[in-house]
Amino acid sequence: MNLRHVSPGYRLAGIGVLATLAFAGVEGNRAHARGTPAHVAHEGAHDTNKGAAHEAHKGGRHGVQKHALHGSDYHPPFAAIVVDDNTGQTLYEVNADEPRHPASLTKIMTLYMLFEQLEAGRLKLDTQLPVSAHAAGQAPVKLGLKPNQTIAVEDALRAMVTKSANDAAAVVAEAIGGGDEAEGARLMTAKARALGMSGTTYVNGSGLPAEEQITTARDQALLGLLIHNRFPNYYAYFSLPSFNYHGREMHNHNGLLGNVHGVDGIKTGYTEASGYNLVASVQRDAKHIVAVVLGGTSNGQRDGVMRQLIEAHIVHASAQRTAPPIMEVANPNGARANPIVPMAATAVAMPAPAAAPAAAPAPALAPAPSGVSREGVETDNPVVPAYPPASATLASIPTKAHLQHGKLRAHVATPPPIQASNPVVNPVVTASHVSRPAGPRPPSARPATAAVGAPQHHAPAKPSVP
């Protein structure tokens, strides 16, 4: 029938019906797309009002990892610990054995496994590692590696300790796992058990969101001590202030480097589920402590809590070694208990020590961006002021979590205040006191890589601000 024979009223009604059907079809497609993981990741990356969203992330050949979004009222559960390297004693802890998501602290174990490969000669710093499509497809933060290109081991290492690049971490985990990141993560978990990290399970090499990927503050403190003591030369990479890759300057995410006296590493981490995490190593004269903060609510708050922990407890750390350094030991059973003993197991009644002296004021710095990532992972350069506002204290961090059905459930509670505490000195003295030599200077930011065993050129150490 020719439309010329249809009255204008009927023609308008027909056009309205067609428009309604077309609009309904578009909305149906949009609703269907919202249910796909790819759309969830895309939507989270572009919605600044929803905070950090989880990533659609593939888990190697073993399928897709499961990870959950939390609501706007979600508060990452808090945990912390401070350990004296010279005595092996715990100086402070709260929720130290409760399960937490490690986020990019996962890269510490990935690097531990890489250092083993370098130490054994199976890899060299100038070894070229292939970049798979899986590695290139990792969520930001990343270098922007392309499939089928290669990257030198040393460049991947530097990218992980400074920029916290997820694509570089996936490349290294694949190299550890014979081409499969999931297999690399399985080997990382087996290594964790052998080291005594009984509360830690790895699912990937980067720390991107995964429900099953969990750890504890005590386990991270142990790993921080082990990687420092076993690989002192390679550990120096954690103190790199920046890294230049193909003309792009990338700054270290650890805002305490160069701003807190004695901090020599090691790693930050952030996802929406984990909150803001940090493992820090501090050496002052003959004292050495490793401190862990998990579940901070911002970069500044996390760093402020870490500063308080450092200043309150390093004054009570031992300047003499009274216990052998915590090192990896061969165990025929393939597993060991965490050698860092909880405070309750060693504590004795003693008068409360005097409060630690107040730290000298630092020069004020200009405010810096908060560094919250839209992708739910670490940002490119979350620089924070040297001294956060006074509100960044433990009292403002929620605590207490337990694992239910594979998911961390947070409960708001007031954590105990930071109090200085005397360590219980081990009365058994080893045959010889081990004097800690001055820490190695960080490797230079040279663009060319060098083979293992070749002389390394060192850049002058960056001055610290007390």
C-alpha positions in Angstrom: 0.0 0.0 0.0 1.3 3.4 -0.9 1.8 5.8 2.0 0.3 8.5 -0.1 -3.1 6.9 0.5 -2.7 6.8 4.3 -4.1 9.7 6.2 -1.5 12.0 8.0 -2.8 10.9 11.4 -2.1 7.2 10.7 1.2 8.0 9.3 2.3 9.8 12.4 1.1 6.9 14.6 3.0 4.4 12.6 6.2 6.4 12.8 5.8 6.7 16.6 5.4 2.9 17.0 8.6 2.3 14.9 10.5 4.8 17.0 9.4 3.2 20.2 10.4 -0.3 19.0 13.8 1.0 17.9 14.5 2.8 21.2 13.5 -0.4 23.2 15.9 -2.4 21.1 18.8 -0.1 21.8 18.0 -0.1 25.5 17.8 -3.9 25.5 21.3 -4.1 24.0 22.7 -1.7 26.5 21.1 -3.7 29.4 22.6 -6.9 28.0 26.0 -5.2 27.6 26.0 -4.2 31.3 26.0 -7.8 32.3 29.3 -8.6 30.5 32.6 -8.4 32.3 34.1 -6.2 29.6 31.4 -3.6 30.0 31.8 -3.7 33.8 35.5 -2.9 33.4 34.8 -0.3 30.8 32.1 1.4 32.9 34.3 1.4 36.0 37.2 2.9 34.1 35.1 5.9 33.0 32.9 6.6 36.0 34.7 8.9 38.5 31.7 9.1 40.8 31.8 5.3 41.6 35.3 5.3 43.0 37.7 2.5 42.1 36.1 -0.4 40.3 37.3 -4.0 39.8 39.0 -5.1 36.6 37.9 -7.8 34.1 41.1 -9.8 34.3 42.0 -13.2 32.7 43.8 -15.8 34.8 46.2 -17.5 32.3 45.2 -20.8 30.9 43.1 -21.7 33.9 40.1 -19.5 33.1 38.8 -16.2 34.5 39.5 -15.2 38.0 36.6 -14.4 40.3 36.5 -11.0 41.9 33.7 -9.0 43.5 32.7 -5.4 43.6 32.1 -3.8 47.0 29.5 -1.2 47.6 30.1 2.5 48.3 30.0 1.9 52.1 32.8 -0.7 51.9 35.8 -0.1 54.2 38.9 -2.1 53.6 39.8 -3.9 56.8 43.0 -2.8 58.5 46.0 -4.7 59.7 49.6 -3.8 60.7 52.8 -5.2 62.1 56.3 -4.0 63.0 59.2 -6.5 63.2 62.7 -6.1 64.5 65.2 -7.8 62.1 68.0 -8.0 64.7 65.9 -10.0 67.2 63.1 -11.4 65.1 60.7 -10.0 67.6 57.3 -8.4 66.9 57.3 -4.8 68.2 53.7 -4.1 67.3 50.8 -5.9 65.7 47.1 -5.6 65.1 45.1 -8.1 63.1 48.4 -9.4 61.8 47.1 -12.9 61.0 43.7 -11.9 59.5 43.3 -12.5 55.8 43.7 -9.4 53.5 44.0 -8.8 49.8 47.7 -8.0 48.9 47.1 -6.0 45.8 50.5 -5.0 44.2 52.4 -6.4 47.3 52.0 -9.6 45.2 54.8 -8.2 43.1 57.3 -8.7 46.0 56.9 -12.4 45.7 57.0 -12.2 41.8 60.3 -10.4 42.2 61.5 -12.9 44.8 61.1 -15.7 42.3 62.8 -13.6 39.6 65.8 -12.9 41.9 66.1 -16.7 42.4 66.2 -17.2 38.6 68.9 -14.5 38.4 70.9 -15.9 41.3 70.8 -19.4 39.7 71.9 -18.0 36.3 68.8 -19.2 34.5 68.0 -15.6 33.6 70.2 -12.6 33.2 69.4 -8.9 33.5 69.7 -8.5 29.8 67.6 -11.6 28.9 64.8 -10.7 26.6 61.4 -11.9 27.8 58.5 -12.4 25.3 55.3 -10.5 25.8 52.2 -12.5 25.3 48.8 -11.2 24.3 47.6 -12.1 27.8 50.4 -10.1 29.4 49.9 -7.1 27.1 46.2 -7.1 27.9 46.6 -6.6 31.7 44.7 -3.7 33.3 46.5 -0.5 34.1 48.8 0.5 35.6 51.1 -0.7 32.8 53.9 0.0 30.5 51.8 -0.5 27.4 53.7 -3.5 26.1 52.5 -5.0 22.8 52.0 -8.7 22.0 55.0 -10.4 20.4 57.5 -7.7 21.5 60.2 -8.5 24.1 61.4 -6.7 27.2 64.7 -7.1 29.1 64.5 -8.6 32.5 66.0 -5.5 34.1 63.5 -3.2 32.5 60.6 -5.4 33.7 62.1 -5.4 37.2 62.5 -1.6 37.3 59.0 -1.2 35.9 57.6 -3.4 38.7 59.4 -1.7 41.6 58.7 1.9 40.5 55.6 2.1 38.3 54.1 -1.2 39.6 53.4 -2.2 36.0 51.0 -5.0 35.7 51.9 -6.1 32.2 55.6 -6.3 33.2 54.6 -8.4 36.2 52.6 -10.8 34.0 55.5 -11.2 31.7 57.8 -12.1 34.6 55.1 -14.5 36.1 54.8 -16.2 32.8 58.6 -16.7 32.6 58.5 -18.2 36.1 55.6 -20.5 35.1 57.0 -21.7 31.7 54.7 -19.4 29.7 51.6 -19.5 31.9 51.0 -16.8 34.6 48.6 -19.1 36.5 51.4 -21.7 36.8 53.8 -19.0 37.9 51.3 -18.0 40.6 51.0 -21.7 41.7 54.8 -21.8 42.1 54.7 -18.5 44.0 52.1 -20.0 46.4 54.3 -23.1 46.9 57.3 -20.8 47.6 55.1 -18.9 50.1 54.4 -22.1 52.0 58.1 -23.1 52.0 59.0 -19.7 53.4 56.4 -19.9 56.2 53.8 -17.7 54.7 50.9 -20.1 55.5 48.2 -17.4 55.2 49.1 -16.4 51.6 47.8 -17.6 48.3 48.7 -16.2 44.9 46.4 -16.3 41.8 48.4 -14.0 39.5 51.8 -12.2 39.4 50.6 -8.6 39.5 48.1 -8.4 42.4 45.1 -7.5 40.2 41.8 -8.2 41.9 41.0 -11.8 42.7 39.0 -13.1 45.6 41.2 -16.1 46.2 44.4 -14.0 46.4 44.9 -13.3 50.1 47.8 -12.7 52.6 48.4 -11.5 56.1 50.4 -8.6 57.6 52.7 -11.2 59.3 53.4 -13.0 56.0 54.2 -9.7 54.2 56.6 -8.7 57.0 58.3 -12.1 56.7 58.7 -11.7 52.9 60.0 -8.2 53.4 62.7 -9.5 55.7 63.5 -12.5 53.5 63.9 -10.6 50.3 66.1 -8.0 52.0 68.4 -10.5 53.7 68.7 -13.1 50.9 69.1 -10.8 47.9 70.8 -7.6 49.2 72.2 -6.7 45.8 68.9 -7.1 43.9 66.9 -5.7 46.8 68.6 -2.3 46.1 66.3 -1.9 43.1 63.4 -1.2 45.6 65.1 2.1 46.4 65.0 3.4 42.8 63.3 6.8 42.9 62.4 6.6 39.2 62.8 4.6 36.0 63.1 5.9 32.4 61.6 3.6 29.7 61.8 4.6 26.1 61.9 8.3 27.1 59.1 8.1 29.7 60.0 8.9 33.3 58.2 6.9 35.9 58.4 7.7 39.6 58.4 5.3 42.4 54.9 4.9 44.1 56.5 4.7 47.6 56.2 8.3 48.8 58.3 7.6 51.9 61.5 7.1 49.9 63.7 10.1 50.4 61.1 11.6 52.8 61.5 9.4 55.9 65.0 8.9 57.3 66.2 5.4 56.7 63.5 4.0 54.4 65.2 1.9 51.7 62.1 0.2 50.1 60.0 -1.7 49.5 56.5 -1.7 47.9 53.0 -0.2 47.8 49.7 -1.7 46.7 46.1 -0.7 46.1 42.9 -2.2 44.9 39.4 -1.3 45.8 39.1 -4.4 47.9 42.4 -4.2 49.6 42.7 -0.5 50.4 46.1 1.2 50.4 48.9 -1.2 51.4 52.6 -0.6 52.1 55.5 -2.7 53.2 58.4 -0.5 54.4 62.0 -1.3 55.4 63.8 1.1 57.6 67.5 1.1 58.6 68.9 3.6 61.0 72.5 3.0 62.2 72.6 -0.7 63.2 68.8 -0.9 63.6 66.5 -2.5 61.0 62.8 -2.9 61.1 60.2 -4.0 58.6 56.7 -2.6 59.0 53.4 -3.4 57.1 50.2 -1.4 56.8 47.2 -3.0 55.0 43.9 -1.4 54.4 44.6 2.3 54.5 41.9 4.6 53.1 44.2 6.8 51.1 47.8 7.2 50.2 48.3 10.0 52.7 46.5 8.2 55.6 48.4 5.0 54.9 51.7 6.8 54.8 50.8 8.8 57.9 50.1 5.6 59.9 53.3 4.1 58.6 55.3 7.1 59.8 53.8 6.8 63.3 54.6 3.1 63.5 58.2 3.7 62.4 58.9 6.6 64.8 57.1 4.9 67.7 58.9 1.6 67.5 62.3 1.9 65.8 63.6 3.6 69.0 62.9 0.3 70.8 64.5 -1.9 68.1 67.8 -3.6 69.0 71.1 -2.3 67.7 72.7 -5.7 68.2 71.8 -8.9 66.5 70.7 -11.5 69.0 69.1 -13.9 66.6 70.2 -15.3 63.2 68.8 -13.3 60.2 65.5 -14.7 59.0 66.4 -16.5 55.8 64.9 -19.1 53.6 65.8 -22.6 54.8 65.4 -26.0 53.1 62.6 -28.0 54.5 61.9 -31.6 53.4 58.3 -31.2 54.2 57.9 -28.3 51.8 56.4 -26.0 54.4 57.4 -24.3 57.6 55.8 -22.1 60.3 56.1 -18.4 60.1 59.2 -17.6 62.3 57.8 -14.2 63.3 56.3 -15.1 66.6 53.1 -13.2 67.7 53.6 -10.7 70.6 51.2 -12.7 72.9 53.5 -15.7 72.7 56.5 -13.8 74.0 55.2 -10.8 75.9 56.0 -10.4 79.6 54.8 -7.9 82.1 56.9 -4.7 82.2 56.4 -1.0 82.8 55.2 1.0 79.9 58.1 2.7 78.2 58.5 6.4 77.8 56.9 7.9 74.8 59.1 8.1 71.7 60.5 11.6 71.1 58.6 13.6 68.6 60.1 13.7 65.1 61.5 16.9 63.8 59.1 18.8 61.7 59.5 18.4 57.9 59.3 21.2 55.4 55.8 21.6 54.1 55.1 20.3 50.6 52.6 21.3 48.1 49.4 19.2 48.1 49.5 16.3 45.7 46.8 14.4 43.8 45.1 11.7 45.8 46.0 9.1 43.1 42.8 7.1 43.2 42.6 5.0 40.1 39.4 4.5 38.2 40.5 1.0 37.4 40.7 -0.1 41.1 44.4 -0.5 41.0 47.4 1.6 41.6 47.8 4.9 39.9 50.7 6.2 37.8 52.3 8.4 40.4 50.4 8.6 43.8 52.8 11.2 45.3 51.6 12.4 48.7 52.8 15.2 51.0 55.8 14.3 53.2 53.6 14.7 56.3 49.9 14.0 56.0 47.3 15.9 58.0 46.9 15.0 61.7 43.6 13.2 60.8 45.6 10.4 59.2 45.8 8.2 62.2 44.9 4.7 63.1 41.8 5.8 64.8 40.3 6.6 61.4 40.9 3.2 59.9 38.3 0.4 60.2 39.6 -2.9 61.4 38.6 -6.6 61.9 37.8 -8.8 59.0 37.1 -12.5 58.6 37.0 -14.7 55.5 33.5 -15.9 54.6 32.8 -17.9 51.4 36.0 -16.7 49.9 35.2 -13.0 50.4 36.6 -10.5 52.9 33.9 -9.0 55.0 34.8 -5.7 56.8 33.4 -4.5 60.1 34.0 -1.0 61.3 35.8 -0.9 64.6 38.2 1.3 66.4 41.8 0.0 66.2 44.1 0.2 69.2 46.3 3.3 69.3 49.9 3.1 68.4 52.0 2.7 71.6 55.7 2.2 71.9 56.6 -1.2 73.3 59.8 -2.7 74.4 60.8 -5.9 72.6 61.5 -9.0 74.6 65.2 -9.5 73.9 66.1 -13.1 73.2 68.5 -14.1 76.0 70.2 -16.7 73.8 73.1 -15.0 72.0 74.3 -16.5 68.8 77.9 -17.6 68.4 78.8 -14.4 66.7 77.0 -11.1 66.3 76.3 -10.3 62.7 77.0 -6.7 62.0 74.8 -5.3 59.3 76.8 -3.5 56.6 75.6 -0.3 55.1 72.9 -1.1 52.6 73.8 -1.1 48.9 73.2 1.9 46.9 70.4 1.7 44.3 71.3 0.6 40.8 71.7 3.4 38.3 69.0 4.4 36.0 71.0 3.4 33.0 68.9 2.5 29.9 71.2 -0.4 28.9 71.0 -3.7 30.8 73.9 -5.7 32.1 74.5 -9.4 32.7 74.5 -11.0 36.1 77.9 -10.7 37.6 78.9 -7.7 35.5 80.1 -4.6 37.5 77.2 -2.4 38.4 77.4 1.4 38.3 75.6 3.0 41.2 74.0 6.4 41.4 74.6 8.5 44.5 72.1 7.8 47.2 69.2 10.2 47.5 69.5 12.3 50.7 66.8 11.5 53.3 64.8 14.0 55.3 64.7 13.0 59.0 
